[in-house]
Amino acid sequence: MDDLEGVLGPSVTQFVEDHVRSLLTWDILVYFHKNPGEAVDSTALALRLGRRPDELAPEVSALCECDILYCEDGVVRYDPEPATRETIGAFVDACQDRGRRLALIALVLHKIAPHSQQ
């Protein structure tokens, strides 16, 4: 995984380790970072991402618990601290570069199934 840190940088690598639980979490983060003013319920978010609301619930809940998203009365909005927002921006930027995106995918897949990657 040290090679991935060299490609992605330590802050993005640590962010993925700490917060990106799945490729769905990835999609949620990218969506909200690109649409920072959005305030949506889980049904609207699911429609925007092409997913079912029940799929989103655990991922949204985890992002709310770590103060990346703010959840109140069924409405979700993007509300990270400035430093976290900057790191998410670096993560989203990394998604745009093919080589770095492949490194991100490898890192997330390793988190999902660490034993099958050995």
C-alpha positions as a Markdown table, in Angstrom:
| # | Residue | x | y | z |
|---|---|---|---|---|
| 1 | Met | 0.0 | 0.0 | 0.0 |
| 2 | Asp | 3.0 | 2.3 | 0.3 |
| 3 | Asp | 3.2 | 2.5 | -3.5 |
| 4 | Leu | -0.4 | 3.8 | -3.5 |
| 5 | Glu | 0.5 | 6.5 | -0.9 |
| 6 | Gly | 3.2 | 7.6 | -3.2 |
| 7 | Val | 0.7 | 8.0 | -6.1 |
| 8 | Leu | -2.1 | 9.5 | -4.1 |
| 9 | Gly | -0.3 | 11.4 | -1.3 |
| 10 | Pro | -0.6 | 10.7 | 2.4 |
| 11 | Ser | -3.6 | 12.9 | 3.1 |
| 12 | Val | -5.8 | 11.3 | 0.3 |
| 13 | Thr | -4.6 | 7.8 | 1.3 |
| 14 | Gln | -5.4 | 8.4 | 4.9 |
| 15 | Phe | -8.8 | 9.9 | 4.0 |
| 16 | Val | -9.7 | 6.8 | 2.0 |
| 17 | Glu | -8.6 | 4.5 | 4.8 |
| 18 | Asp | -10.6 | 6.5 | 7.3 |
| 19 | His | -13.8 | 7.3 | 5.4 |
| 20 | Val | -14.3 | 5.6 | 2.1 |
| 21 | Arg | -16.0 | 2.3 | 3.1 |
| 22 | Ser | -17.1 | 1.4 | -0.4 |
| 23 | Leu | -17.4 | 2.5 | -4.0 |
| 24 | Leu | -20.9 | 3.8 | -3.0 |
| 25 | Thr | -19.3 | 6.0 | -0.4 |
| 26 | Trp | -17.0 | 7.2 | -3.1 |
| 27 | Asp | -20.0 | 8.1 | -5.3 |
| 28 | Ile | -21.7 | 10.0 | -2.5 |
| 29 | Leu | -18.5 | 12.0 | -1.7 |
| 30 | Val | -18.0 | 13.0 | -5.3 |
| 31 | Tyr | -21.6 | 13.9 | -5.8 |
| 32 | Phe | -21.7 | 16.2 | -2.7 |
| 33 | His | -18.3 | 17.7 | -3.4 |
| 34 | Lys | -19.4 | 18.6 | -6.9 |
| 35 | Asn | -22.8 | 19.8 | -5.6 |
| 36 | Pro | -21.9 | 21.4 | -2.3 |
| 37 | Gly | -25.2 | 23.4 | -1.9 |
| 38 | Glu | -27.4 | 20.3 | -2.3 |
| 39 | Ala | -29.8 | 19.4 | 0.5 |
| 40 | Val | -31.6 | 16.2 | -0.4 |
| 41 | Asp | -33.5 | 13.4 | 1.2 |
| 42 | Ser | -32.3 | 9.8 | 0.8 |
| 43 | Thr | -34.8 | 9.1 | -2.0 |
| 44 | Ala | -33.6 | 12.1 | -4.1 |
| 45 | Leu | -30.0 | 11.2 | -3.5 |
| 46 | Ala | -30.6 | 7.6 | -4.5 |
| 47 | Leu | -32.3 | 8.8 | -7.7 |
| 48 | Arg | -29.3 | 11.1 | -8.5 |
| 49 | Leu | -26.9 | 8.2 | -7.9 |
| 50 | Gly | -28.9 | 5.5 | -9.5 |
| 51 | Arg | -29.2 | 3.5 | -6.3 |
| 52 | Arg | -31.8 | 2.3 | -3.9 |
| 53 | Pro | -32.4 | 4.4 | -0.7 |
| 54 | Asp | -31.8 | 1.4 | 1.5 |
| 55 | Glu | -28.3 | 0.9 | -0.1 |
| 56 | Leu | -27.4 | 4.5 | 0.8 |
| 57 | Ala | -28.5 | 4.5 | 4.4 |
| 58 | Pro | -25.4 | 2.9 | 6.0 |
| 59 | Glu | -23.0 | 4.9 | 3.9 |
| 60 | Val | -24.8 | 8.2 | 4.5 |
| 61 | Ser | -25.0 | 7.4 | 8.2 |
| 62 | Ala | -21.3 | 6.7 | 8.4 |
| 63 | Leu | -20.5 | 10.0 | 6.6 |
| 64 | Cys | -22.8 | 11.9 | 9.0 |
| 65 | Glu | -21.1 | 10.3 | 12.0 |
| 66 | Cys | -17.7 | 11.6 | 10.9 |
| 67 | Asp | -19.1 | 15.1 | 10.2 |
| 68 | Ile | -18.7 | 15.0 | 6.4 |
| 69 | Leu | -22.4 | 15.1 | 5.8 |
| 70 | Tyr | -25.0 | 16.7 | 8.0 |
| 71 | Cys | -28.2 | 14.8 | 8.5 |
| 72 | Glu | -31.3 | 16.3 | 10.0 |
| 73 | Asp | -35.0 | 15.5 | 9.6 |
| 74 | Gly | -34.3 | 13.2 | 6.7 |
| 75 | Val | -32.3 | 15.8 | 4.8 |
| 76 | Val | -28.7 | 15.3 | 4.0 |
| 77 | Arg | -26.2 | 18.0 | 3.0 |
| 78 | Tyr | -22.5 | 18.4 | 2.6 |
| 79 | Asp | -20.9 | 20.0 | 5.7 |
| 80 | Pro | -17.2 | 19.0 | 6.3 |
| 81 | Glu | -14.7 | 21.1 | 8.1 |
| 82 | Pro | -12.5 | 23.2 | 5.8 |
| 83 | Ala | -9.5 | 20.9 | 6.1 |
| 84 | Thr | -11.6 | 17.9 | 5.4 |
| 85 | Arg | -13.3 | 19.7 | 2.5 |
| 86 | Glu | -9.8 | 20.3 | 1.1 |
| 87 | Thr | -8.8 | 16.7 | 1.4 |
| 88 | Ile | -12.1 | 15.6 | -0.2 |
| 89 | Gly | -11.3 | 18.0 | -3.0 |
| 90 | Ala | -7.9 | 16.3 | -3.4 |
| 91 | Phe | -9.7 | 12.9 | -3.5 |
| 92 | Val | -12.1 | 14.1 | -6.1 |
| 93 | Asp | -9.2 | 15.6 | -8.2 |
| 94 | Ala | -7.4 | 12.2 | -7.9 |
| 95 | Cys | -10.6 | 10.6 | -9.4 |
| 96 | Gln | -10.1 | 12.6 | -12.5 |
| 97 | Asp | -6.6 | 11.3 | -13.3 |
| 98 | Arg | -6.6 | 7.7 | -14.7 |
| 99 | Gly | -3.5 | 6.5 | -12.9 |
| 100 | Arg | -4.6 | 8.0 | -9.6 |
| 101 | Arg | -8.1 | 6.7 | -10.1 |
| 102 | Leu | -6.8 | 3.2 | -10.5 |
| 103 | Ala | -4.7 | 3.6 | -7.4 |
| 104 | Leu | -7.9 | 4.8 | -5.5 |
| 105 | Ile | -9.9 | 1.8 | -6.8 |
| 106 | Ala | -7.1 | -0.6 | -5.7 |
| 107 | Leu | -7.1 | 1.0 | -2.2 |
| 108 | Val | -10.9 | 0.8 | -1.8 |
| 109 | Leu | -11.0 | -2.7 | -3.1 |
| 110 | His | -8.3 | -3.8 | -0.7 |
| 111 | Lys | -10.4 | -2.3 | 2.1 |
| 112 | Ile | -13.5 | -4.2 | 1.0 |
| 113 | Ala | -11.8 | -7.6 | 0.6 |
| 114 | Pro | -8.3 | -7.4 | 2.1 |
| 115 | His | -7.8 | -11.2 | 2.3 |
| 116 | Ser | -8.6 | -11.9 | -1.3 |
| 117 | Gln | -5.9 | -9.4 | -2.5 |
| 118 | Gln | -3.0 | -11.4 | -1.0 |
